[in-house]
Amino acid sequence: MTNALPLDGITVVDFSQILAGPFCTMMLADMGADVIKVEKPNGGDDTRRYGPPFINGESAAFLTLNRNKRSMILDMKHEDGLRIATRMLEQADVMIHNFRPGVVDRMGLGYESVHELNPAIIYCTVSGFGTTGPYAAKAGFDLIAQGMSGLMSINGFPDAPPAKVGVPLADLNTGAFAAFGVLTAYVNMLKTGQGQHVDASLLDSGIAYTLYESATYFATNEVSGPLGSAHRMIAPYQAFATQDGYINIGAANQNNWERMCRAIGQEDLLEDERFTSNGERMVHIKELTPIMEQTFKAESTAHWLDLLEGAGVPTGPIYKVDQVYADPQVKARDMAVEVDHPIAGRIRNIGVPVKLSDTPGSVRKAAPVLGAHTDDVLAQFGFSESDIAGFKESGAVG
């Protein structure tokens, strides 16, 4: 293991705000990219006002999403602000934004213009519906994308109203796909010298996660509905109530099924023709589920966990958030870390979920105070002290 970070030396100019774009650049920053968060005057990223909770006035949501970044205040409506942005993009490796279509073109910072300035730059747009198609100009948020991608139609329980996933899944997926796209395009740039446009949308990303449901529709024209915690193609693979809570059972193959039946004292099921294969179990799922429910309800969660883990059956408890961070596996994987913030103080943050053996990412610094790095960034891109003073006087920067 070295102290080097895998994305050291990559400069990202980040005009995005809220969630999907900042989640993308958080992933890049965790791995060492120099992410310069360009924020608007009079409050910066809207997420700075998301809450409660606030820690000494700082939004917990913002603190989580923007670690390892630098912040500058830049008025993109100001002539000098555009001049500064242009110089930054001439030298940067990556640009990311979530401006509505047309806004960047009016500023002269659309893809073709920026590509002409810097042919090697990776230009990433994050939007609700993408930059092409009849909805390109529409605003889109996570909730809208979850509905239009089909996610809400398959989430929740049968005979219940449509429900969105508890986390902003379309936003987070889009951020992750955008990071993947940026790095893929960057690798190609190293081969060809040419950057390209990475176009990530909430709708596309949501659709990509309807894997089994889309596969079913493509194969049979059948439209899937919600199943609660159950699986569409495997049984038993769902949550069951116990004497004192709930437990997840993942009998994902025949070996798991057979081990589970023996462990829970239901060997007779192995001889039942309705349940001899996964296909038969799915056909007879309405008969199998009550048997499982009655069995697991008879003992405590701890009882079943001990029994099933001992038999090698994939199983686990269903945690609330506080229980997650008390789990020894989560602690061993450093999925909660602490950093110091100049206003919020010592704060906890989610750890880096991808572990690299030689050049691991890390949470090295807390999210920036608004505009904390404006002067440093301007100097980095070649502006003199007198330039910077003039920009401040004109209101182009803060």
URDAZI-V329964 format. One record per backbone hydrogen bond with DSSP energy under -0.5 kcal/mol. NH is the residue of the N-H (numbers start at 1). CO is the residue of the C=O. E is the energy in kcal/mol with one decimal. If there is no record, write none. Layout:
nh:NH co:CO e:E
nh:NH co:CO e:E
//
This chain:
nh:2 co:358 e:-2.7
nh:6 co:359 e:-0.7
nh:7 co:31 e:-3.1
nh:8 co:5 e:-1.9
nh:10 co:7 e:-1.9
nh:11 co:9 e:-0.6
nh:12 co:10 e:-0.5
nh:12 co:34 e:-2.7
nh:13 co:11 e:-0.5
nh:13 co:94 e:-3.0
nh:14 co:12 e:-0.7
nh:14 co:36 e:-2.7
nh:15 co:13 e:-0.7
nh:15 co:96 e:-3.1
nh:16 co:96 e:-0.5
nh:19 co:17 e:-0.8
nh:23 co:19 e:-2.8
nh:24 co:20 e:-1.9
nh:25 co:21 e:-2.4
nh:26 co:22 e:-2.1
nh:27 co:23 e:-1.9
nh:28 co:24 e:-1.7
nh:29 co:25 e:-2.8
nh:30 co:26 e:-2.7
nh:31 co:27 e:-1.0
nh:32 co:29 e:-2.0
nh:33 co:28 e:-2.2
nh:34 co:10 e:-2.8
nh:35 co:33 e:-1.2
nh:35 co:68 e:-0.5
nh:36 co:12 e:-3.2
nh:36 co:34 e:-0.7
nh:37 co:35 e:-0.8
nh:37 co:70 e:-4.0
nh:38 co:14 e:-2.6
nh:38 co:36 e:-0.9
nh:39 co:37 e:-0.7
nh:39 co:72 e:-3.2
nh:44 co:40 e:-1.1
nh:48 co:45 e:-2.1
nh:49 co:46 e:-2.1
nh:50 co:47 e:-1.8
nh:55 co:58 e:-3.1
nh:56 co:54 e:-0.6
nh:58 co:55 e:-1.9
nh:60 co:53 e:-2.1
nh:62 co:47 e:-0.5
nh:63 co:59 e:-2.3
nh:64 co:60 e:-1.7
nh:65 co:61 e:-1.8
nh:66 co:62 e:-1.6
nh:68 co:365 e:-1.8
nh:69 co:66 e:-1.1
nh:70 co:35 e:-2.7
nh:72 co:37 e:-2.5
nh:74 co:39 e:-2.7
nh:74 co:72 e:-0.5
nh:75 co:396 e:-3.1
nh:76 co:74 e:-1.0
nh:78 co:75 e:-1.5
nh:82 co:78 e:-2.3
nh:83 co:79 e:-1.8
nh:84 co:80 e:-2.5
nh:85 co:81 e:-2.5
nh:86 co:82 e:-2.5
nh:87 co:83 e:-2.0
nh:88 co:84 e:-2.4
nh:89 co:85 e:-2.3
nh:90 co:86 e:-1.6
nh:91 co:87 e:-0.9
nh:91 co:88 e:-0.8
nh:92 co:88 e:-1.5
nh:93 co:11 e:-1.8
nh:94 co:11 e:-2.0
nh:95 co:122 e:-3.0
nh:96 co:13 e:-2.1
nh:97 co:124 e:-2.0
nh:101 co:136 e:-0.5
nh:103 co:100 e:-2.1
nh:104 co:100 e:-0.6
nh:106 co:102 e:-2.1
nh:107 co:103 e:-1.3
nh:108 co:104 e:-0.6
nh:108 co:105 e:-1.0
nh:109 co:104 e:-3.2
nh:114 co:110 e:-2.5
nh:115 co:111 e:-3.0
nh:116 co:112 e:-1.8
nh:117 co:113 e:-1.7
nh:118 co:114 e:-2.6
nh:121 co:118 e:-1.9
nh:122 co:93 e:-2.5
nh:123 co:121 e:-0.7
nh:123 co:196 e:-2.3
nh:124 co:95 e:-3.4
nh:124 co:122 e:-0.7
nh:125 co:123 e:-0.5
nh:125 co:198 e:-2.8
nh:126 co:97 e:-2.3
nh:127 co:200 e:-2.0
nh:136 co:133 e:-1.6
nh:138 co:135 e:-1.9
nh:145 co:141 e:-2.5
nh:146 co:142 e:-2.9
nh:147 co:143 e:-1.8
nh:148 co:144 e:-2.5
nh:149 co:145 e:-2.2
nh:150 co:147 e:-0.8
nh:151 co:146 e:-0.6
nh:152 co:146 e:-1.9
nh:153 co:150 e:-0.6
nh:154 co:150 e:-0.7
nh:154 co:151 e:-1.0
nh:155 co:151 e:-0.8
nh:160 co:157 e:-1.3
nh:163 co:152 e:-1.1
nh:163 co:155 e:-0.5
nh:169 co:167 e:-2.6
nh:172 co:168 e:-2.5
nh:173 co:169 e:-3.1
nh:174 co:170 e:-2.2
nh:175 co:171 e:-2.3
nh:176 co:172 e:-2.3
nh:177 co:173 e:-3.1
nh:178 co:174 e:-2.7
nh:179 co:175 e:-2.2
nh:180 co:176 e:-2.3
nh:181 co:177 e:-2.8
nh:182 co:178 e:-2.9
nh:183 co:179 e:-2.4
nh:184 co:180 e:-2.3
nh:185 co:181 e:-2.7
nh:186 co:182 e:-2.2
nh:187 co:183 e:-2.2
nh:188 co:184 e:-1.9
nh:189 co:185 e:-2.3
nh:190 co:186 e:-2.0
nh:191 co:187 e:-1.0
nh:191 co:188 e:-0.6
nh:192 co:188 e:-2.3
nh:193 co:189 e:-3.5
nh:195 co:119 e:-3.5
nh:198 co:123 e:-2.9
nh:198 co:196 e:-0.5
nh:199 co:197 e:-0.6
nh:200 co:125 e:-2.7
nh:200 co:198 e:-0.7
nh:202 co:127 e:-2.2
nh:203 co:128 e:-2.1
nh:205 co:201 e:-2.1
nh:206 co:202 e:-2.3
nh:207 co:203 e:-2.4
nh:208 co:204 e:-2.2
nh:209 co:205 e:-0.8
nh:209 co:206 e:-0.9
nh:210 co:207 e:-2.0
nh:211 co:209 e:-0.7
nh:214 co:210 e:-2.9
nh:215 co:211 e:-2.2
nh:216 co:212 e:-2.5
nh:217 co:213 e:-2.1
nh:218 co:214 e:-3.0
nh:219 co:215 e:-2.0
nh:220 co:216 e:-2.5
nh:221 co:217 e:-2.3
nh:222 co:216 e:-0.7
nh:224 co:222 e:-0.6
nh:226 co:153 e:-0.5
nh:227 co:154 e:-0.7
nh:228 co:156 e:-2.4
nh:230 co:227 e:-1.8
nh:231 co:234 e:-0.5
nh:238 co:249 e:-1.2
nh:240 co:247 e:-2.9
nh:242 co:245 e:-3.0
nh:243 co:296 e:-0.5
nh:243 co:299 e:-3.3
nh:247 co:240 e:-2.2
nh:248 co:316 e:-2.9
nh:249 co:238 e:-2.5
nh:250 co:314 e:-2.5
nh:251 co:236 e:-2.0
nh:252 co:250 e:-2.1
nh:257 co:253 e:-2.2
nh:258 co:254 e:-2.5
nh:259 co:255 e:-2.6
nh:260 co:256 e:-2.6
nh:261 co:257 e:-2.5
nh:262 co:258 e:-1.9
nh:263 co:259 e:-2.5
nh:264 co:260 e:-2.3
nh:265 co:262 e:-0.9
nh:266 co:261 e:-3.1
nh:269 co:266 e:-1.7
nh:270 co:267 e:-1.6
nh:271 co:268 e:-1.2
nh:272 co:269 e:-0.8
nh:273 co:271 e:-0.6
nh:275 co:272 e:-2.1
nh:276 co:273 e:-0.6
nh:281 co:277 e:-2.5
nh:282 co:278 e:-2.4
nh:283 co:279 e:-1.9
nh:284 co:280 e:-2.2
nh:285 co:282 e:-1.2
nh:287 co:284 e:-1.4
nh:288 co:284 e:-2.1
nh:289 co:285 e:-2.6
nh:291 co:287 e:-0.7
nh:291 co:288 e:-0.5
nh:292 co:288 e:-2.0
nh:293 co:289 e:-2.8
nh:294 co:290 e:-2.3
nh:295 co:291 e:-2.0
nh:296 co:292 e:-2.6
nh:297 co:293 e:-1.7
nh:298 co:295 e:-1.2
nh:299 co:296 e:-0.9
nh:304 co:300 e:-2.0
nh:305 co:301 e:-2.7
nh:306 co:302 e:-2.4
nh:307 co:303 e:-2.2
nh:308 co:304 e:-3.0
nh:309 co:305 e:-2.5
nh:310 co:306 e:-1.6
nh:311 co:307 e:-0.9
nh:312 co:309 e:-1.2
nh:313 co:308 e:-2.7
nh:314 co:312 e:-0.5
nh:316 co:248 e:-1.5
nh:318 co:246 e:-0.7
nh:319 co:317 e:-0.7
nh:323 co:320 e:-0.6
nh:324 co:320 e:-1.8
nh:325 co:321 e:-1.4
nh:326 co:323 e:-0.7
nh:327 co:323 e:-0.7
nh:327 co:324 e:-1.2
nh:331 co:327 e:-2.0
nh:332 co:328 e:-2.4
nh:333 co:329 e:-1.5
nh:334 co:331 e:-1.6
nh:335 co:330 e:-1.9
nh:337 co:349 e:-2.8
nh:339 co:347 e:-2.3
nh:341 co:345 e:-2.1
nh:345 co:341 e:-1.8
nh:347 co:339 e:-2.9
nh:347 co:345 e:-0.6
nh:349 co:337 e:-2.7
nh:351 co:335 e:-1.7
nh:355 co:353 e:-0.6
nh:356 co:354 e:-0.6
nh:362 co:30 e:-2.0
nh:364 co:362 e:-0.9
nh:366 co:340 e:-0.7
nh:368 co:66 e:-0.6
nh:372 co:369 e:-2.3
nh:373 co:71 e:-2.8
nh:374 co:371 e:-1.3
nh:377 co:373 e:-2.7
nh:378 co:374 e:-2.4
nh:379 co:375 e:-2.4
nh:380 co:376 e:-2.3
nh:381 co:377 e:-1.6
nh:382 co:379 e:-1.9
nh:383 co:378 e:-2.3
nh:388 co:384 e:-2.6
nh:389 co:385 e:-2.4
nh:390 co:386 e:-2.2
nh:391 co:387 e:-2.6
nh:392 co:388 e:-2.2
nh:393 co:389 e:-2.2
nh:394 co:390 e:-2.2
nh:395 co:391 e:-1.1
nh:396 co:391 e:-1.8
nh:397 co:391 e:-1.0
nh:398 co:73 e:-1.3
//
